Amino acid sequence: MQSLSLCLPSPTLSRSPEVKVNHLYKAISTIELTNTSSSQTHNHTLIKSSLLLKTCIRTGNLELGKLLHRKLTQSQLALDSVLLNSLITLYSKCGDWETALSIFHNMGPKRDLVSWSAIISCFANNNMESHALVMFLNILQCGVYPNEYCFTATIRSCSNSRFFSVGRVIFGFLLKTGHFDSHVCVGCALIDMFTKGGGDIESARMVFEKMPERNLVTWTLMITRFAQLGLVVEAVDLFCSMLVSEYRPDRFTLTSLLSASVEMEMFSLGKQLHSWVIRSGLATDVCVGCSLVDLHAKCGAVEDSWKVFNGMPRHNVMSWTALISGYVQGRQEQEAMKMFSKMVHGHVAPNCFTFSSVLKGCANVADFGFGKQLHGQTIKLGFSAINCVGNSLVNMYARSGRMEYAQTAFDILFEKNLISYNSNTAVDANAKQWDSGESFNHEIEHTGIGASSFTYACLLSGAACLGTIGKGEQIHALIAKSGFGTNLCINNALIAMYSKCGNKEAALQIFNDMGNRNVITWTSIISGFAKHGFATKALELFYEMLEIGVKPNEVTYIAVLSACSHVGLIDEAWKHFNSMHYNHGIVPRMEHYACMVDLLGRSGMLSEAIEFINSMPFDADALVWRTFLGSCRVHRNTKLGEHAAKMILEREPRDPATYILLSNLYASEGRWDDVAALRRSMKLKKLVKETGYSWIEVDNQVHKFHVGDTSHPQAQKIYDELDELALKIKNIGYVPNTDFVLHDVKDEQKEQYLFQHSEKIAVAYALISTPYPKPIRVFKNLRVCGDCHMAIKYMSIVTGREIVLRDANRFHHIKDGKCSCNDYW
């Protein structure tokens, strides 16, 4: 018989992870095969092998564990159940459930209760819940009595909405067998099941209170689940009870509470926790530090985020990502890009969340060049098809006008997540009856790995960004089939998708059908109606939200002020602007001031608007001045417009939009020499004007058009349709408004230019490619010009079609010659 001669590492030499790895590798690589018939030597070898294997598992050296398995296989030793069970655990941690299952099947009479627990845990750990439940049934049918570890793994498999009802049956069985108080891990698994599977916080609380033994992990778990369900007050109460019980919170407890305070925008709580972190000596912990960086960034204190980051003794990808995300949220995109470059040069590899954040920054400043480089890196690292990265790529390309790239990125996401995921191997699910006499509520089916709620939310966000309502409706249908129809996060994403794609009725239907709503739900629907110009409905919803006790957040007030701005409700806007701080403790941010400047400017109150800017408690940024410059362009106030342009260029010297707005202002007054001077200045500085374009979705394909575009395969038919439309609308009163041609050319050419605008081309294409009476939905990256707005109103009369136009500012619902904006935009 052959035996193994092992050299185990000395405990005194294994003080660091590097030393442990080196000694483990040495111990395994020096294994020698020897011939011996000594039973004592054989047993001693197995014991040593078992210890070495468990060390590999505990320290995470899984490849070394596999090496040991190969050596054991070569030795042809008869392995005992202890070693075989450890091997099942090893391959479970490697994600190799096939090998783990093969070892389990080949154990024969050596299979014991630990073996069953290990394989059930293997399936639970690898998101194969139905397999785990089948194994649990098999153990009962084989007459093996499950222990606490077996129950724990099985309950973990029911911590989702699909198998939650099965989990309740197991809970009943657990109570009958007396295993409820057998181990603290059983109680923790039940808390997870009730909160994750059914959102049943009361049952989770009852389990917690009935547990005979609690430790720091149990307290932290319960606090975390309260926080994740938005019950921050209850989480804080539990935190205080934990302190009274003389348990000292660790980094996991504090990180959970900090994350919850950020999520619920309870920044005062977060700052109090920051003080606790400092007193408890956890300020140098990486996880806690990341949460603090995120906290200060999201409450608008990016400089404080930097101070926390700078005070951390070491930085990992999490801390860098938190800081980069903070700069993007604080609209300091250039700083975010610098930090990203510094991170990479510091040999810290970015993850998918890092790329997602910095790509959002590229989208905000339309930095297509840097974004394209990032895209190349994501492809090399295999991140481009991950949901959050792919969605950020869609957004970045769409906002920079590269609709074909955006469409490609979205199609990759769609196909990766919703077409090719059904590829998992099925097992025999011979589930019959429970010992308790109750049956499964539904049969355990042979299924593949389904898309998660986060996947669907990301895909809906991508569809919203592109305006592809057809794809959005397909995703909605898949959501209904997948059983996610009641998921709060997904329903919020559906409201946003339908609103941004121009179907406010569908958005409202989703909202009305929801049984559970949060502040994001209310904000989404209010914002949707605000963008569509239905301010009265938006404000009705806002008052209803306040009446039922839902506290608005900063974004809610941006939506409310935008609603007022779109229809000129000056007194109403002032009321809400003043009350947001006094009634709800929300300090107005730059975006709120920009909304008020927009309101005053749209209404022609330019003097009041500039007085308001000068009275702001902080220096107005480029966003505020750009908003004011747009109003100067509408009301043709060159003097104030020049002042606004100067203010913008002091803050953002290379902002091409400012030059264009000022150029258009000069052009509207016929100051062609000034227009030429501005264009020369742009050329010298190598500033490129943002190209205007429109797009439309037909048969799940996005069709994009520029001014005078002739590249479309059906260009001739499109222009023939435009010629016919021009004759028809002129016959019923349309007169081209050549003031919107900002070129120094003759009137005949001006009229020709007007009918080559991208939104008119898109409408013409829709008329020849979509059936009556389907609404036409056109999207434009810039503000729609006054002549196009007027012409499309006439087109809606002669064609009998409803035309929904989304420009950079809002939606225009045009039907029977009337627009929802009432010509105020």
N, C-alpha and C positions, 0 to 999 in steps of 0.2 A: 504494500500500500504506500502511496505517496503522501508526503506531508509538506508543510510550508515552514520555512525558517524565517521568522520575522525579527526585525530590529525596530522596536518601538522607540519614538523620540523621548528624550528625558524631559519630564515636566518642567524642570528648572530652565531649560533652554527655549521653551515655547512661550516667551513673554510677549512677542509681537506677532501680528498676522503674517509678516514676511517669514519669520523664523518658523512659525507653524507650518506654512506651506512647504518650505524647504525640507523640514524634517519629515513631514508626511510623504513628500515625493521620494525622499531618500529611503524611507521605510518600505514603500511599495516597490520602488524600482530595484531594490536589492533582494527581493524575495527569491529564494532558491528552492527548486524542487529536490526533495530528498526521499529516499526509500526507507520506510520504517513500518513496523507492524505494531508499534506500541500504541495501545488505546489511549494511554495517558498523554502521550505526545500529541496524538490526533486531537483530543479534546482541548489541550492547551493551545494548540494552533488555532482551532476554531474560536476560542475565547478571545485570543489576541486579534484575530481577523475581525471579529465582531466589534471589538473596541475601536479598532482602526477605522472601520467603515462608519461607525457612529460619529467618530471625530470628523471624518470627511463631510458627513451630512450636516453636523452641527456648525462647522466652520464655513460651510458653503463651497467646499472644494469638490464639486460634483464630478469634474473630469477625473480627479484622482480616485474618486470612488469607483468610477467606471473602469479605471485601470486595475484597481484591486479586484473587481469582478472578473475581468479577463484573466488575471493571474489565478484566481480561485477556480475558474472554469478549466484552465490548462492543467491544474493540479489533479483534477478528477476526484477530488475529495467529496465525500458524501456530506453535503451541507445540512446543518440543522435548521430548525424552524426560526431560531433567533436571527441567524444570518440571512435567511431567505426573506423574512419580514423586513429587515433593514434594507435589503436590496429593493423591495417593492417601494419603500419610502424614498430611496435614492432616486429611482426612475420617475416617481411621482413628482419630486421636486425639479427634475429635469424636463418635465412636460412630456415624457415618453411613456404614455399610459399603455401603449401596446406591449412594450417589454415588461412593464409592471404586471399587466394582466396575464402575460405568458408565464411569468414566474409563479404567479398565484395558481394558475391552472395546473402547472406541472408539479406542484407541491404534494398533491395526493394526500395521503394520511398525515403528512406533517402539517397540514393546514390547521390552524387553531383560531381562537377568537381574535388574537392580535392580527393575524393574516386578514381576516374579514374586515376588521377595523381599518387596516392599512389600505386595502383596495377601495373601500368605500370612500375613505379620505382622499385617495388618489383621484377618483372621479370628481369628488366635490371640489378639489383644488384646481382641476383642469376644466371647469365650467361644463361638466358633463353630468348635470343634475339627474337626468332621467336614468342614466346608467347606475348612479349611486343608489337611487331609490329601488331599482330592480335588484341590485345586490343585497339591499337591506331585506327585501322580500325573500330572497333566496336563503339568507341566513336563518330566517324564521322557519322556512319550509324544511331546512336541514336539521332543525331541532337544536340549533346553537342559540344560547341565550345571550342577547347583546349586552355589552357593558356601557359605561358612561362615554367612552371614546367613540364607540360605534354609534351611539345616539347623537353625540355632538356632530360628527361628520354628516350624518343623515339629515339632521335639522338644518345644518348649513346649506344643504342642497335645496331646502325649501325657503331660503331667504330671498325669494323673488315672487312676483305676482302670479306667475304661472303655476307654481307648486305650493303656494301658500295654504290652500285648502287642505292639501295632503299633510302639510306641516302641522295643522291644527289636529288632525287625526293622530299623528305621531305624538303630539303633546298629551292628548288624552291617554294614549297607551303608556307614555312615560310616567304619568301620574299614577296609573294603576299598578305599574311594576315597582314603584317606589324609588325610581332612579332620579327623580327631580332634584333631590338634595344630596346626590351621590358625589358631585364634584362641581366646583365653581365654573368649569368650562361649559357644562350643560346649561347653566343659567345664562351665561354670556351668549351662547348660541341661540337660545330662545329669545333673548332681547333683540338680537340681530334679526331673527326671523320675523318677529312681530313688527319691527320698525321698517325694515327693508321690504319685506314681502307684502304687508298689508297696511303700512302706515298707522298701525294700531298702537299708539303710544301709551294708552291706558293699560293695555294688557302687558306691555313691556314694563311699565312701572310696577304693576302687580307682581310680576316675576321678580323684579329687582327687590321689592320690599319683602317678598317671601323667602328670598335666598338665605339659607342658614349661615352662609359664609360669604363675606365680601372682601375684596382686596382692592388695591389701587387701580388695577386693570378694569375691574367691574365698575368702579365709580367713573373712571375716565370714559369707558364705553357708553355708559348711560348719559353722561354729560354731552358726549359727542353726538349721540343719536338725537337728543333733544335739540341741539344746535343745528344739526343738518335738516331737521324738519321745520326750522324757522322758529322754534320755541326758545328763543334766547333768554327771556326772562326766567323761564323754568330751569334752563341750563345753569344760569347764574345762581338761582336758589339752591340747586343741587350742589353746585360748587361750594357755596357757603356751608351747607350741611356736611359736606366732605371735610371741610376745614375744622368744623366743630367736632367731627368724629376723629380728629387728630391724624388725618391722612395728609401727607405733604404732596401737593400737585407736582407732577413731573412735566417734562417738555411736551408730551402728547396731550395732556390735559389743557395746558395753556395754549398750545397751538390750535386746538379745536375751538376754544373760546375766542381766540383772536380771529380765526377764520370766520366764525359766525358773526362777530361784531362787524367785520368788513362786509360780509354778504348782506347783512341786514342794515348796513349803513349806520350802525350804532357806534360812531367814532369816539364819543365820550367814554363809553365802556372800554373800548380798545385802548384808549390812553391810560385809563385806570389800571388795566391789565399790564400795560407797559411798565408802570411803576412797580407792580407786583413782581414782574419778571426781573427787574433790576434788583429788588430786595432779596429775591430768592436765589440770585446768582446764576440765572439761566440766560442772561443777556448775550453770552458768548456762544450759545448753542446755535447751530446752523439752521435747524428747522424753525426754532422760535424767531431767530433773526430774520429769516425769510418772511415769516408772517408779519413781523413788525415793519419791514420794508414795504410790504404790500399794503398794510394798514395806512401808513402815512402817505403813500402815493395816492391811494384812492380817496383820502379825505383832502386831497389837494395840496399836501405839504411835501412836494417832491424833494426839497432841500433836506427835510428831516429824514426822508428815506435814504438819501445819500449819506447822512451822518450815521444812521444805523448801519448801513452797508459798510461804510468806511471803518466803523468800530468793531466789525466782526474779525476775529483772528484768522479765519480762513474762509475762502469763498468756493462754493461749488456751483454747478449749473443752476440749481434752484435759486440761490441768492442773486446770481447775475440776471436770471430771467425775471425775477421779481422787480429788480431795479429797472431793467429795460422796459418792462410792462408799465411801470410807474411813469417813466418819462413819456411813453406813448400816450398814456391816459392824461398826463398833464400837458399835452400838446407841445412837447419838446422833442419832436421826432428826430431832429438832427443829433441831439445828445444821445438818443436811444441808439442810433446807428453807430455813433462813435463808441458807445459802450459795447455794442455787439462786436465791433472790430477789435477793441481792447481785450474782450473776453476770449476771442478766437486766438489772438496773438499770445495770450497768456496760457495757451494750451488747455483751455477748458472747452470741451466739445459741447456745442449747443444741442438741445433736444427739440422735440416737435413743438413744445410750448414756446421756446425761445424764438424759433422761426415764425410761429404764428404771430407773436407780439411785434417783432420787427417788420414783418410784412404788412401788418396793419399801419405801422408808421409810414412805410413806403406809400401805401394807398392814400394816407392823409395828405402827404405833400406831393403826390403824383411823381415820385422818384422811380420811374420805370427802369432806368439803367441799373440801379442798385438792386431793385426787386428782381430783375431778371437774373442777376448774379446769384441772389439768394435761391431762386428757383433751381438753378444749376446745382447748387450745393445740396438742396433737399433731394434732388434726384440721385446724386451720388451716395447720399446717406440712407436712401430708401424711405424718406419721410413724405414725399410729394403726394402719396395717395392716402396718408393718414388724415382723418376727418378735419381736425382743427387747422392743419397746414393747408390741405387742399382748399378748404373754405376761404382761408386768408388769401390764397393765390387767386381764386375766383374774384374776390373783392378787389384785390390790387389791380388785376388786369382790367376788370370792368371799369373801375374808376379812372384808369389811365387811358381808356378808349380802345384797348386791345380786346375787342369782344370775341374775336376768333380764339385767342388764347384762353380767355375766360371760359368760353364754351367747352374747349378741350379739357381744361382742368376740371370743370364740373362733370363732364361726361365720364372722366376717369373715376371720380368719386362715386358717381351714380352706379357705374358698372361694378366697381370693386366691392361696393357695400350691398347692393340690392340684386345683383344678378348671379355673382359667382360664389356666394357664401354657402350654398347648400351642397357641401362636399364632405360632410363628416360620415364616418362609418356607423351604421346602426347596430344595435344589439337586440337580442331577444328580450322583449319586455313582457314577460309572462306574469303580469301582476293579476292576482286573483282577489282574495279577500283578506282582510285584516283579522287578527285574533279577536279584536274587540267587536267583531260582527259588522263593522262599517266597511263600506267599499270606497275605493278611490272616487272622487267626484268626477274625474275624467280619466280616460285611459292614457297611460304614458306612451306618447307617440314616438315613432322613429323620425327624428328631426335633425336638421343641420344647425349650424351655429347661426343664430339670427342676428339681425342688426339691433343695436341697443338704442335706447331713447336718445342718447347723445348723438349717435349716428344720424338718426332721423332729424334731430334739431339742426345739425350742421348742414344736411342736405337741403332742408327747407330754407335755411339762411342763404345758401348758394342760389337757390331758385329765386328767392326774393331779390337778391342783388342783380341777377340777370333779367328779372322780369319775365321769367319763363313760367307762366301760369300752368301751361300744359304739363310740364314736368312736376310742378308743385302738386297738381291734382293727382298725378300718378302716385307720388309719394304719400299723399293723403290716403289714397285707397289702400296702399300697402300698410300704412299705420293701422287702419281699421281692421285689416285682416290679421295683423300681428298682435292684436290685443292691447295696443298702446293708446287706444282712443280716449282713455280717461287720464292719461299722464299729463300732469300740470305743465311741465317743461315743454312737451311737444305741442300742447294746445296753445301755449303762449307763442311758440314758433309759428304755428299755423295762422294765428291772428296776424302776426307780423308779415308772413308771406302773402296772404291774400290782400292785406292792406297795401303792401308795396307793389303788388302786381295789378292793382287797380280794381279789385273786386271787394268793395267795402261791405256789400251785402253778405258775402260768404264769411268775411271776418266777424261780422256781428252775429251771424248764426252760430259760429264756433263759440263765441263769447257767451251767448245766451244759453247754450247747451251745457256749459261747464258747471259742474256742481261745486268744485273747489276753485277759488280764485285767490291770487295774491296781488301785491302792489304792482308786480310786473305785468300781470294780466290787465289790470285796469289802465296802467300807463300805456300799454300797447294799443288798446282799443281807442283810448282818448287821442293818442298820437296819430292813429290811423285816420280818424275823422277830422282832426286838425289839418293834416296834410291834404286831405281831400276837399278842404274848404267848408266843411259842415261844422262851423264853430258852435252853433246852437246845440247840436247833438253832443259834441265833445264836452261842452260845459255842463249839459244835463248829466252826462255820465260822471263827470268830476264831482258834482254835488251829490250824486247818488253814492259815490265811493266814500265821500266824507260822512254821509248820513249813516252808513252801516259800520263806520268805525275803522276803515282802512286808512292808515296814515300815509299820505303822499310822500314821495321822495323828491330829490332834486330834478330827476328826469321827468317826473310827472308835471312839475311846474314849467319845465321847458315846453312840454306839449301844450299846456294850458295857455301860456303866453304866446306860443306860435299860433294857436287857434284864434286868439284875439287879434293878433297881428294880421292874419290873412283876411280878416273882414273889417278891420279898422275899429275894433271895440276898445277905444282908448280908456274910458273910465273903468271898464271891467278889468282891463289889464293892470291898471294902477292898483286896483283893489287887491288883486291876487299877488302882485309884486310886493306890496307892503305887508300882506298877511302871511306870506310864506315864512318870514322870520318870527313875527310876533305870535302866530298861532301854532307853528310847527317846528320852530327852532332851526329852520333851514337857512343858512347864510347864502345869499345870492352869489352865484359864481359868474365868471365872464360870460358864459352862454346866456344867462338870464338877462344881463345887461345888454347883450347883443340883440336879444328878442325885443327889448324895450326901444332900443335905437331903431330897429327895423320897423316897429310899429309907428313911431313918431315920424320916421323918414317916409314911409309909404303914404302916410296921411298928409305929407307936404309940410310938416312942422319941423323944418330943417334947423331953424334957430333953436327951438326947444330941444331938439336932438343933440346939438353940439353942446348946449348948456348941461344937458344930462351927462354927456361924456366927460365933460370937465369936472363934474361933481362926483364922479365915481371914487370910491375909497381906495382904488388902486389904479395904476397906469393902464389905460385901455390898450389891449393888444391889437394885432393886425386884423383879427376877426371882426372886432367892433368897428374899426375904421373902414374895413372893406364893405361891411354892411351899410355904413353911412355913405360911402362913395357910390354904391349901387343906387341909393335913393337920390343922390345928387344927379346921377345919370338920368333917372326917370323924370325928375322935375327940372332938368337942364339948368342946374345952378353950378356954373363953371368955377366961380370963385371958391365956394366951399368944397367943391370936388377937388380942386387943386390942393387945398389944404389937407383934405383927407388922404390924397395920394402921397403927399409929402410925409405924413405921419406913418403911413404903411411902409414906405420905402426906407424910412429910418429904422424900422424894425425888421423888415424883410427886403433887403436891397435887390434881391434877385427874384422877386415875385412878378411873373409875366402878366398875371390877371390884372394887376393895378395899371400897368401900361395900357392894356387893352381897354379897360373901363374908361380911363382918361382919354384915350384916343377916340373912343366912341362918343364921348361927351363933346370933344372938339369937332368931330365929324358931323354931329347933329346940328352944330352951329355953323357949319361950312368953313371951319378953320383948317383948311387942308394943309397949309404950311406947317402948322403945329402937329397935325397928324403925321406928316412925313418926318418931322424931326423926332417924334417919339419912336417911329418905326426904325429910323436910323440908329437911335440910341439902343433899341432892343437888339438890332443886328450886331452892333459893336460888342455888346455884352453877351452875345450868343444866347439870348433868351428866346424861347419858342412859344408862340401863341398856342393855347389849348384849342385843338381843332374841334369844331362843332360837328356832332353826328347824331343820328337817330337810329333806333333799331326796333324791330318788331319780331315777335315769335310766331311762326307759322309751321304747323305740323312738327312741333318739338325742335325746330331749327331756328336759330337767331339769324336774322337778315339785317345787316348794318348798312347805312347810307350816309355819305358825306354830301356836302353842297355840290350840286352839279354832277353827281355820281353817275357814271355810265358803265361801271364794271359789272353790274349784276347781269346774269344770263338773260333775264327778261327785261332788260333796260328799254328796248324799243316799245314793248307793250306798256311799260310804266309811263313813258313819256307820251304815248298816244292817249292813255287814260288821263294824264294831267292836262293835255290840250283840250280834251272833251270837258273836263271839269271846269277849266278856265272859262270856256264859252258859257256853260250852264250857270255858273255862279255870277258871271257878269250880267247875264240876262235878268237875274233877280235882284240886282243892286250892288254887287261887290265892286268896289273901286280900289285898285292897288294903292297902298300907302308907301310911296317911294321914299319917304323920310327914313325908313328902316334899311335903306341901302347905303351903307357907310363907305361908298367909293365915289370918287369924283368922275362920274361918267354921265352920258346923256340919259334922258328920261326913258327912252325906248329900251336901252340896255338895263336900266334899273328894274323895269317891269319884268324883263327876262330873268334877271338875277333872282328876283323874288320867287319866281316859280321853280327855281332850282334849289330852294332851301330843303334841307334834309327831312324835316318833318312832313312837308308836302309830298315828297317822294315816297316816304314810308306809308302815308295814308293811301296814296295811289296804288302802291303794291298790295296793300291789305285789301283794297277793293277788288282787285283782279284775282286774288288768291284765297279769299275766305268767303264762305257762303253768307247770304242775307238770312236772318237779321242778326247774325253774331256780332257782338260789340267789337270794335277795333281798339286795340291797346297799343299805343305808340310811346316810346321812351326816348327822352333827349337828355344829353349830358349838360347842356347849358339852358339858360332861360329862354323860353319860347318868344320869338319876336312878335310885335303887335300885329304885323300884317298877316303872319301865319295864323295867329289866333283868330283874327277876323275871317280869313279865308276858310279855315276849317269849320267855323260856325256855319258859313254858307254851304259848305260841302255836306254837313250833317242834314241840311234841309233837302238838297237835291238828290241825295242818295238814300235818305230815310234811315241812316245808320247812326248808332250812338258811337261817338269817338271819345276815348279816354286817353288824355295826353299827360304823361308825367314828365315835367321838366326838372331842372336842378332845385327848384324851390317848392313845388307843390303839384297836386293833380288838378287837371281841368276835365270835368265831365261835361261833354258837349253833346247836346241832343236838341233837335228841332230848332237849331239856330240860337240856343241859349247855353251859357256856360255857368257851371257851379260857382265860379269865382266872381260872377257879376262884373266882369271886366276890371277887377281890382286885384292886381297881383304884382 
